[in-house]
């Protein structure tokens, strides 16, 4: 499958995409509103960053206890239920006078249940599309995420000049409800991909199996760590440029969109594997120059250029799918999603701590250097593995 026309003619792909669009818009507008609300209340770069990206940490607990449900529960029920749960939690966050501790308790609970969403959504995509259409379809979802971030952060920044953050949170609630309705009405009820009930033991067994292959381990680490450290850089936009954070987030989303278009549609399949390392280096390198504390214009250009490198995730996801049995696709992609989200949350917290001790610009530079170092280390380990005799997973 090499054309967008064929992709959008596939039954259920369009309603699936629309439900994701509403969910992504809700997350984007809601996160910016919540980060702004927490920063206004506390003046803390750490708490602001963690309020936006900290819920990703809770996905680690979900991966430990809940992730087997991504293949063992009906996907439509998971996704519609998840959207309604986010709507309810965000409605509570919009209540006036809510203590900061209660805010973090709610967003961490949302992160916990969100651990099922990435695996269920990606696994369902492998059912709706043929296997050769996964990368193109995944790139469209990534591009949509980028567009929703551009539109969501730009719209959210504009709305925050006219409305209160709590009103913007209520808008996010409405979008979550729309996502739930689109999922329930637009998708066919499908049985689970795997038999058996979801359980902690099933989650642990499958995670251990997925992690047992050295090739998959290196692929997972490449998906999680360089990406996560750069998201830590992005989590400091509000404290780095309080009046232009929405612009920087939107520029980053634009770069992500461009990278996904290039990798998903323009780059020949045979060339894609060679781009994994260069794209991950591109992802981090522009943030090294934040040590010079560039102004908003140069920072926006850096955000666009760097975020093109997020296209590396498509290359590595394709590699992960080639290394994974079909009946484990949901949990394999869910483990990727949870690990990536967890690393993003850890990096946001780390970035906030370093920014508290030094400055947002210095913290961005430190995390970018770490991302480059990890990418180069994994590249060396990958080349070493290629020279070894093949060993069954």
PyMOL commands that set and color helices and strands:
alter all, ss='L'
color gray80, all
select helices_A, chain A and resi 4-9+13-42+45-53+55-65+69-72+75-93+100-128+131-162+165-186+200-211+214-234+237-240+245-266+269-272+275-292+296-322+326-357+360-386
alter helices_A, ss='H'
color red, helices_A
deselect
rebuild
show_as cartoon
